Structure formats: C-alpha cells, structure tokens
Amino acid sequence: MRHFGYLSSEVRQGLFHREPAEFTPDAPAGTLAVALGATLYTPATRPNLADAIVKQAGRGVVSMVVCLEDSIDDSEVAEGEENLVRHFAALDTRVPGAELPLLFIRVRTAEQIPDLVHRLGPAVRRLSGFVLPKFTEERGVPFLEALTSCDLDLARRLYVMPVLESPELLHLETRAETLGGIARTVDKYRDRVLALRLGVTDFCSAYGLRRAPDMTAYDVQLVASVIADVVNVLGRADGTGFTVTGPVWEYFKPHERMFKPQLRRSPFTGEAEALRTALIEHDMDGLLREIELDRANGLQGKTCIHPTHVAPVHALSVVSHEEFSDAVDILQPQREGGGVLRSAYTNKMNEVKPHRAWAERTLLRAEVFGVAREGVGFVELLSAGLPATG
C-alpha cells in the first residue's frame, strides 16, 4: 500500500518532492497509526461489501471499518456478522493478491471478537483489528482480554482502536477519573492499541447538539474541552502518548449558508476553479477547516462516513515543502545541543529543542504521505486525485 498510489508515476513525480513510501499491514505500529489517514466506515450489512472495499482501495482509501455497532439496527447484528464473514471470505479467495485497505471490525461486545476470529477462518489474515466502542477502563478490559486470548495462533497481530465517546468522559465530574482509567488500560495493552478514536457524535448527542457544516467540532465548546483533555492526557509527545484521530465530520447539505465560505477566499485559478466550485457545492468548507484544526490540536487522520471526505483528508495530510525543510533543519545531528536558526524560507525562527517533537512527527507523516514539491499545495494535490474519488 501507499498513499496516492492510484496516481501514475509521472503525476506523483510532478506533485512530490519525496513520494509517499510503501508500507504493509505488518509495518511498525507507529507507521500504521499515522498511515490510517481517512478511515472510512461502512455498515456490516452492506450487500456489496467486498466489491465496495475493493473499489475504495482503488480510490485511495487505506483504512476501513466494517461496523456492527451504531451504523446498523439492533435487530441486524446477526445478519451483519454473517454478511461480513461471507464477504471477507470472498475477498480472500477472489482477490488473493489484491491490495486491500487495513480492515477493522467495529464490534458491540467482547464476545464477538473470538467468535468472529473463529468464523473468519483463513480470511482473518485480511483483518487488521477491531474498533472498540464507548471505551472506558471498566468496559474496555474485557475487549482487550478477549483479543489477547484469541490471536495467539494467528500469523499477524491484531490491533484495537478504542473509541472515546462515553458519557463518563464527557461529563466534567467524571472526566478526570475516566481519563485516568483509560490511560491505565491502554498503557497496559500498549502493544495492541494502534490509535485512539474520538466519538464526537455521541458527545453531542448527550446534550442534544449537532454542529452545522459551517462549524467545526472546535466551535462546540463542550466537545472542544473533551478533545483538549484527551490530547493532554493521552496524546503527549514524550513517548507515553498515542495517536489520537480526528472526529467524524457529518456532512449534510443545509438550505442556506450562515457564514461566508472559507473556500470563496481561497486562491483557486485555472482548472482548479472547477474544484473550488465542486467543494463549495458539496459544503466542504467546514471539513477543510476542521482537518486543519485537528492537526493544530494534536490529532492525526480522521473518521469518515462518506467517500468524498477521504481525498481532502489525505491532500491536507501531505507535508509541505516548507514544513519538511524546517523539520530536516531542526533534526540535523549537529543541532542536538539546541539553539535557534532561521527557517530556509526566511519567514520564521526554528527553536531546535522546543520544535524537535514537532519535527519528528512531521517526518513520520512525510514518510507515509510524502512531501509536496515547492509550490505544490492542497489544490494541486486534491485536483490530481479527483478522478479517483468521483
């Protein structure tokens, strides 16, 4: 797998100063966690599940979640299990050499983990792990124990991605205790936890809220405070933290626009004018702003519920030439003692010690998403990918 692998070699060479690297499901967990990018959810009851997975892989999707939880009705769980087992088998036999996304199953109960591993049989090699809903210390431990008890004989280690979305985490009077319990649990099972995911929809639900497409999760102060506390406790850059992924952006087309779109102020020219128009018509202004705010607040990647959200997430994940230049300068061996130096772009000062953790994270992102050529930005990267997302 590689990000932007659906583009021709010639197109990639024109876009990238350093192309995205290839990786496999057996890559180090730190690489996979960043490489998740836009994780696309799909219901386990989907009739054409195998075909949809193959199709999305061809369009640049690198991680997918087959959902047995909130995306299906309570009465459809057994049907969803049977459907995903059948389609995983189809994936394994019909396209044995095909490049598939990292595949995860979002379960409801701990008992589903060993049951599904058993029922998948040889096709379990197509599985990268499980997504654990409403994760707390009390509810999470049984899931993790179930995983460690069933994968001893598997060729590949299965990971988990806990979803942080419980009311105990949202409510102020229980947040600190809940965060402490989550931290203890994921630290104990650190080698199994690939990333932590934020369930913002559940947070909003607890107060009867829903953000409009012109607003981001960070405009909803109840939600923003939880994100800040989660990153504070679980996303530290001192070696104790985990990759925390950005929340889902719920797209729906409003009848009227309340604020002037960000994209109308963007420098789109020439052929990119069609892209600007398409993004405005699809009300993606809020999504683009939220992706940028995710990274500014310490999050990487994003949960996605619609294929059209994938390309913008990935285009904005590419490291700019300026970011790369700064990161490389900061991490030069001769600068280990610290100090301050002028950016190669002559527009900022890089402080070696304070910016070191940022530089290390930036180079890891550069490895999996690549480095844009000087002068190549989001518009060019997304324009190149439009045929793959239509």
Secondary structure, 3 states (H helix, E strand, C coil): CCCCCCCCHHHHHHHEEECCCCCCCCCCHHHHHHHCCEEEEEECCCCCHHHHHHHHHHCCCCEEEEECCCCCCHHHHHHHHHHHHHHHHHHHHHCCCCCCCEEEEECCCCCHHHHHHHHHHHHHHHEEEEEECCCCHHHHHHHHHHHHHHCCCCCCCCEEEEEECCHHHHCHHHHHHHHHHHHHHHHHCHHHECCEEECHHHHHHCCCCCCCCCCCHHHCHHHHHHHHHHHHHHCCCCCCCCCEEECCCCCCCCCCCCCCCHHHHCCCCCCHHHHHHHHHHCCCHHHHHHHHHHHHCCCCCEEECCHHHHHHHHHCCCECHHHHHHHHHHCCHHHCCCCEEECCCCCCEEECCCCHHHHHHHHHHHHHHCEECCCCCHHHHHHHHHHHHC
